[in-house]
Amino acid sequence: MRIVVLAGGIGGARFLRGLKQAAPDADITVIGNTGDDIHLFGLKVCPDLDTVMYTLGGGINEEQGWGRADETFHLKEELAAYGVGPEWFGLGDRDFATHIVRTQMLGAGYPLSAVTEALCDRWKPGVRLLPMSDDRVETHVAVELDGERRAIHFQEYWVRLRASVPAEAIVPVGAELAKPAPGVLEAIAEADVVLFPPSNPVVSVGTILAVPGIREAIANAGVPVVGLSPIVGDAPVRGMADKVLAAVGVESTAAAVAEHYGSGLLDGWLVDSVDAAAVERVEAAGIRCRAVPLMMTDLEATARMAREALALAEEVRGA
Amino acid sequence: MRIVVLAGGIGGARFLRGLKQAAPDADITVIGNTGDDIHLFGLKVCPDLDTVMYTLGGGINEEQGWGRADETFHLKEELAAYGVGPEWFGLGDRDFATHIVRTQMLGAGYPLSAVTEALCDRWKPGVRLLPMSDDRVETHVAVELDGERRAIHFQEYWVRLRASVPAEAIVPVGAELAKPAPGVLEAIAEADVVLFPPSNPVVSVGTILAVPGIREAIANAGVPVVGLSPIVGDAPVRGMADKVLAAVGVESTAAAVAEHYGSGLLDGWLVDSVDAAAVERVEAAGIRCRAVPLMMTDLEATARMAREALALAEEVRGA
């Protein structure tokens, strides 16, 4: 079975670990969000790609969900001693190596997809990890800061400001000119099922879908497309998805997110058991819906979620 | 008193610490060798400049004489895990910060002299540290390896091969087109004395002198130029200066190094007490010479050496 997964960072990475357990023989291609990529200290940092790679490759800091295990922060301390920031982005000594290798390869002319493949040669994540695009896409957030309307990098909004001010707009800068990375459209065309993990529907999955050709390829693939709600009981399971949903005019409920994707794209949708009341509304929107436990409390619970998603896909296929 | 010092790495840096103690009120300008600079992992590394900066700024690893105190090597471990080398160059996590800041500033268009000044803003070495040139100069060493004649970077010769094969030639690639960095010729013109510390006469002081204009400025400054022999009892005090002296056809003795600089450049020369027999030969070459203890065993001994050098300079001036 060939499965394509559109993944953001922590939520996507953890779901993928469950999916690998649930479908050990599946051929899994992950299309990773690169809209949260950022240049720091002259280095190209790809937080979502790295979170997937480290999580599936066994190098993740399990407690925080991002960054490396057994990490130290001496380099960052020294940068701060030089007065070189930003200090709000937590790059550890081990993590820096990834960004240095990536930056050096990009500088030598390799596209991000080739660089990602080279990095994965070490980590062996057990999936094929593709950036959504080799072209630069950078998610910016329009906010009002100190009485002034400004567009800031998503990481500044998310990490520095912790989404503490309202996002007035979310713009994946460069997306309209970006091309899907080599292999992305091919993987979608050959997929047996496409899954949207409980990732942020705006700044993770939404950014991937903003690359021209990807949404269309998924909608026209003729295979089940099934998603899992990142909203449980009207609140994000983790992260601050509600802040960015408001910016695109979507209420923070499991049903509203399904409607936001829409029946033209989504065939099936899983909501958490506490949101069982949403099933009727989602199905009324033309999307097959089931209520099951959606908390990724451990690997087994996550694998069960993945099995439910695959079961719903089979149900869609048989319908 | 304005003192100009031409410095390489460890020997130059340790001598400077003694000089600062010997002449606390002096205005010291250090012209640093950049011929051993190397690009590693896409970063610009300036080993000699950093050794001076860290040593005088209190950040040096005292035991090894280069690199940072309280250092860790996690980033380097990770680069090795990615299969990215070279592994023979020991960059620590704290040290990496210096190279990242430097590379970022160079990429933004600042010349190396401005970058060095910015780095020194943090370290406050108590001297004005100038790179010999803002232009790229890279010392290459011609060697025979595996039956083939090759030119390799000085660091590869020095650090990886530990000078274990004969150096057939030493070439400061790019030196002939390099211009002295801003402030270098001015500092020499305004100096009251110029000192050559017990640094490597070929790949440290010699490389600085290879930048067109610097040798002439020193020779024509009309002030005492005094050096300290890095060779004691026919062997280098530290390092492997004998290996590179052979490449330029100079025997590894205190007298031969003085003659290599020549009386057109050098007015005074200090040899170690064990080399007292060399005094006559050096003076016969037209260079005033004294035999004094030249082992930098501790700060006080080093300060005494600096005082002897300054005293010899005064003797030259009064002659």
Chai-1 contact restraints between the chains, C-beta under 6 A:
chainA,res_idxA,chainB,res_idxB,connection_type,confidence,min_distance_angstrom,max_distance_angstrom,comment,restraint_id
A,F41,B,I100,contact,1.0,0.0,6.0,A-B,restraint_1
A,F41,B,Q104,contact,1.0,0.0,6.0,A-B,restraint_2
A,G42,B,T103,contact,1.0,0.0,6.0,A-B,restraint_3
A,G42,B,Q104,contact,1.0,0.0,6.0,A-B,restraint_4
A,G42,B,G107,contact,1.0,0.0,6.0,A-B,restraint_5
A,T72,B,T72,contact,1.0,0.0,6.0,A-B,restraint_6
A,T72,B,H74,contact,1.0,0.0,6.0,A-B,restraint_7
A,H74,B,T72,contact,1.0,0.0,6.0,A-B,restraint_8
A,H74,B,D93,contact,1.0,0.0,6.0,A-B,restraint_9
A,H74,B,R94,contact,1.0,0.0,6.0,A-B,restraint_10
A,L75,B,D93,contact,1.0,0.0,6.0,A-B,restraint_11
A,L75,B,F96,contact,1.0,0.0,6.0,A-B,restraint_12
A,L75,B,A97,contact,1.0,0.0,6.0,A-B,restraint_13
A,E78,B,R94,contact,1.0,0.0,6.0,A-B,restraint_14
A,E78,B,A97,contact,1.0,0.0,6.0,A-B,restraint_15
A,L79,B,A97,contact,1.0,0.0,6.0,A-B,restraint_16
A,Y82,B,V101,contact,1.0,0.0,6.0,A-B,restraint_17
A,Y82,B,R122,contact,1.0,0.0,6.0,A-B,restraint_18
A,V84,B,V101,contact,1.0,0.0,6.0,A-B,restraint_19
A,D93,B,H74,contact,1.0,0.0,6.0,A-B,restraint_20
A,D93,B,L75,contact,1.0,0.0,6.0,A-B,restraint_21
A,D93,B,D93,contact,1.0,0.0,6.0,A-B,restraint_22
A,R94,B,H74,contact,1.0,0.0,6.0,A-B,restraint_23
A,R94,B,E78,contact,1.0,0.0,6.0,A-B,restraint_24
A,F96,B,L75,contact,1.0,0.0,6.0,A-B,restraint_25
A,A97,B,L75,contact,1.0,0.0,6.0,A-B,restraint_26
A,A97,B,E78,contact,1.0,0.0,6.0,A-B,restraint_27
A,A97,B,L79,contact,1.0,0.0,6.0,A-B,restraint_28
A,I100,B,F41,contact,1.0,0.0,6.0,A-B,restraint_29
A,V101,B,Y82,contact,1.0,0.0,6.0,A-B,restraint_30
A,V101,B,V84,contact,1.0,0.0,6.0,A-B,restraint_31
A,T103,B,G42,contact,1.0,0.0,6.0,A-B,restraint_32
A,Q104,B,F41,contact,1.0,0.0,6.0,A-B,restraint_33
A,Q104,B,G42,contact,1.0,0.0,6.0,A-B,restraint_34
A,G107,B,G42,contact,1.0,0.0,6.0,A-B,restraint_35
A,R122,B,Y82,contact,1.0,0.0,6.0,A-B,restraint_36
